[in-house]
Amino acid sequence: MSQNPIAVHFQQSLAALQRAANDTTLLAAASEIAVTIIDALRSGNKVLLIGNGGSAADAQHIASEIVGRYRKERPGYAAIALTTDTSALTAISNDYGFERIFCRQIESLGRPGDILLALSTSGRSPNILTALDAARRLGLVTAGFTGLKGQSLREVCDHLLVAPSDDTPVIQQIHMTAAHAICDTVEHALADGDSDR
């Protein structure tokens, strides 16, 4: 009798999340990224987020948790997913090429001290790499989320969270779990300062 494929998926996801929960390097990276975001937001800077496909949706999800709320009622904080403006995306892609869809927006919107959070399960997407290069050149702090095959992103990221998997859906699940933990940490850390805003 064959196993239920839905149950198998849950079991594989659970095993991957357990590996992530025991991965001290991943946990340290998530903590570093949270502290970096806290420092940036306290300083009046913003978080820019990018990704392709499912990672684009994840970038939007994370931005919404920062701008809206994660769990607590509090002021909104500055975060922009650069995956949402279809006019900008199509114009830049048409005029400059798909590799520059994020880079051009970072050149326009990014300021020193801002954070660029790049989500790329493969770590090899040309538009992500171009964006990270531009961000570093402009003085942004660079953070990345990737999978086991994307570790070359260390060369262009100040902070890199590597999901312990090479399966794209599982990597994305780990990324969102880590992102929720980061959002929770950021929200708690900034709560004490909300009354001053």
N, C-alpha and C positions, 0 to 999 in steps of 0.2 A: 504494500500500500504506500503510495507516494505521500510525501509530506505536504501539508497545506502551504502554498507559496507565500501567502500573507503571513502565516506564523513564522516561516523561515526568514522573511524580511525583518520581522520584529526581533527575532533571535539574533540575526546578524547585526542589526542596529544596536541592540542591547550590548552585545559583545564589544562593538566598536566604542560605544560610550563608556563602557567599563575600562577599556584600554586607555581612553582619553582621561578618565577620572584618576587613573594611576600614573599618568605620564607627567612627571615632575617638570619637564622642560616645557610642555604645553601649558601647564598651570602657571608656571613662572611667566611665560610670555603673556598670558591673559592678564595677569596681575600688572605687568609692566604697561600693557596697552591701556588698562583701566586708569592707572596713575597718570599716564600721559594725557589721556582725555580729560581727567579731572583738572590737571594743571592748566591745560589749554582753555577749558571753559571758564575756570576761575579768572584767567587772565583776559577774558573777553574775546578769545579766539573761537574758531569754529572747526567742525569736523566735516570733511568732504568724503564721500563714499562712492566707490566705483565697483563694477563687476559686469560680467556678460551673462546672458541667459538667466538661469536660476540664481546665479550670484548677483545679477542686477536686481532681481526681486528681493534678495536678502539684504542688499545695500539699502533699498527703500524701506524695508522692514526695520532695520537698525536705526536709520535716520528718524523714522516715525516714533520709535521708543524714546529717542533723545529729545525731539522737538515736542512731542505730546507728553506722554508719561510712560513709565514702565509699570510701577505699582502705586507710587505716592503722588498725592496732589502737591504740585510745586510749580515754580515758574518754568517756562520752556527754555531749552538751551539750543544753541545754534548748530544745526547739522543739515547738510544738503546732499541728497543723492544725485549725482550727476548723470543719472540714467533716465531721468523722467521728462526732460524737455525735448519733445519730438522735433520741434522746429530747429533747435540748436543742433541736435544729433544729426538730423538729415542734412542741414546746411553745411555743417562742418565736414561730414562724411563726403558730401558731394564736392565741396570746394577744396578740401585739403586731404581727403582720404580717411578711411575708417580707422587707421592707426592713430589718428589725432583727435578722435571724438572727445576723449577725456582730457588730453593734454591741453587742447585749446581752452577748454573751460577752466582748467586749473590756472592757466596763464592769466585768464580774465578775473577769476574770483579768489584765487589763493593768495594768502598773505603770510609773511614769515610768522611762525608760531602756530599757524593752523596745522591740523592733522589731516593727512590723506590716508584713509583706510581702504586698501585694495583687496578685493576678494577674487581669488583665482584658483580654482581647484587644480589646474595643471601648472600654474606658475609660468606659463609660456605665452600667454596672449599678448601679441604685439602692442595692442592699444593700452594694456595695463602697464607693460614695461616702459612704454613711451611716457605715460602719465607719471609713473614713479620717478623717472629721470627728471622730468620737468619739475616735479614737486621738490626734489632734493636741490635742484639748481636754484629754486626760488625761496628756499629756506623753510619749507614745510617739514614737519616731522612725518616720516613715512612708516606705516604699519601695514602688514599683510596677513591675510588668512589664506592658507593653501593646504595641499595634501602632500603625501610622501614624495610624489614626483616633482613637486614645486620648490624644492629647497634651494634652488639657484636664486630664488627671490631674496635670499639673505644679502646678496650683493647690493641690492637697491632698497632694502627695508631697514629702518632703524630697529624695528621690532617685528618678529615673524612668529605667527602661531601656525604650527604644522599639525594638521589632523592625522592621527596614525592610521591612515587608510589610503588606498589608491582607487577606491570605488566612489565615483562622483556623487551619487545620492547620499552615501554614508558620510562623505566629507562635508557635504552641505548641512547634514543634520548636526554634525559635531560643531560646525561653524556657528549655527544658530544657537546651540546650547551654550557655547562659549560667549557669543554675543549677548545673550540674555543675562548671563552671569556678570559680564562686564557692565551692562546697563544697570543692573541691580547695584553693583559696587559703586558706580558713578553716582547714582541717585542717592544712595545712603551717605556718601562722602560729602556731597554738595548740600544735603538737607540742612546742615547746621548753618550754612551761610545764606539760606533762602530768606530769612527774616531781614537780612541786611539789604536785599535787592529792592 
